[in-house]
Amino acid sequence: LRHLTPEERLAATALSRDEATGLLDVEAFSHVAADRVRTMAAQGVETEVSFLDLGGYAEISQRLDEHTRAELEKAIGEQVRSQSLGGDTATAVGAGRFSLVHAAGADLSGLGEHVRKLTAKADPKGRGAEVQTASMGTAGATGVSEEDLARGLLYTLNEFRSEESGHLTLDKLTSNLGDLVGKAADQVSHFKTMVQDGLFDVVLHPIVDLGRGDIHHFEALCRFQDLGDNVSPYRTITFAEDTGMIHEFDLAMAKKVVAWLRKMPVNADRYRVAVNVSGHSVSQPSYVEGLHKLLDAEEWTAGRLMFEITESARMSDLDSANQFIQNLRRRGYHVCLDDFGAGAASFQYLSTLEVDVVKLDGSAVRNARNAKKGRAFLSALTELCRRLGVETIAEMIDDEEGLRFVRDCGVDYVQGYIFGKPSRNLKDFSPLPNAAALRRLRT
């Protein structure tokens, strides 16, 4: 999208929607909303961006069957969209959270009450969601570019959808979009500085071979120095994804991992590391060119460096993505497809993208453990992968029961806190924590 003109980008993103609600997805919304806000401001029409938080929606959703839940989400989406500017400037930010652009001063109490009644009618217990709303003005929108406005909106939407935010409160939102753009610009500048100056560290997490009972390779994860080891980098990485800067970080991370590998013995199989690549990065020419330039200069990394494609839902052109993958494989690098089973498109990716490994999403594994037919489903999935010549990794395995479950389902490798948390020091995995559980599994 970032290689298109604003007009071309609007045409492309307008088709990108959340399947459940039919609303624009977050990235599409940020660009469409920014364009509409600027257009209306130029005409002297004031607008606002509002946020809806449906308190208790998660609990209500869990009480619904799949069909009822789908109908409810669709109905809520239609209501939110109908109140938005032009009838199509709204987004689903997360489960039970929405945002829309509308004329300044519009009364959203009717929308909130209608949504509450929809949830109460669908809920077997008759409990409607507690709808909270908050709005911010768009003053200053004419003084900044559309791209900066979109980044400002993305910044707020990321804050809004964060699980740490809890219920929406006015003090968690900036009251003016113009001020918000400044905050987003500061965060963009800060992230670029961290990347350019290398202000992040590599930590490693083992992927264990269930057949052999030892470490097959490590996944390289990042820790930003200003956040500390105890703070997850998730929100920072998500911001980089949404604002189109993740490819810069992905390349910097690959260089860091290569530098780490260079310090290790060349003839030791235990020093193999998988580095993450965002699905967005594979379509960025600067990333692809930079990566191949790095690999040209460091040919010895073949067989020691692996690539794990994350956020695969961001790959809009699967043919180009597959070409990127095959270029790496021809050079001797194994490629893993992450997040498998997390979305409906996973099987399309598996049929189109020729990879060496798929990593089963932790939530999919957890759901399989809890579902009545989960074992049969996961076993069939691993058998399908085996017939395709693709190995499998199960992530988020934190106990011996989970270890036994995925082994019985035919999974090849596992990753999880049962073998320790990510660390800078490989001595933390020698001996491997909970190796006794592996021995019991094998006997």
Secondary structure, DSSP 8 states (H G I E B T S, - for coil): -TTS-HHHHHHHHTT-B-TTT--B-HHHHHHHHHHHHHHHHHTT--EEEEEEEEETHHHHHHTS-HHHHHHHHHHHHHHHHHTSGGG--EEEEETTEEEEEEETT---HHHHHHHHHHHHHHSTT----EEEEEEEE-TTGGGS-HHHHHHHHHHHHHHHH-GGG-S--GGGS-SBHHHHHHHHHHHHHHHHHHHHTT-EEEEEEEEEETTTTEEEEEEEEEEETTT-TTS-SHHHHHHHHHTT-HHHHHHHHHHHHHHHHHTS-TT-TT--EEEEEETTGGG-HHHHHHHHHHHHHTGGGBTTEEEEEE-GGG---HHHHHHHHHHHHHTT--EEEEEETSSTTHHHHHHH---SEEEE-HHHHHHHHHSTTHHHHHHHHHHHHHHTT-EEEE----SHHHHHHHHHTT--EE-SGGG---BS-GGGGSS-TTHHHHHHHH-
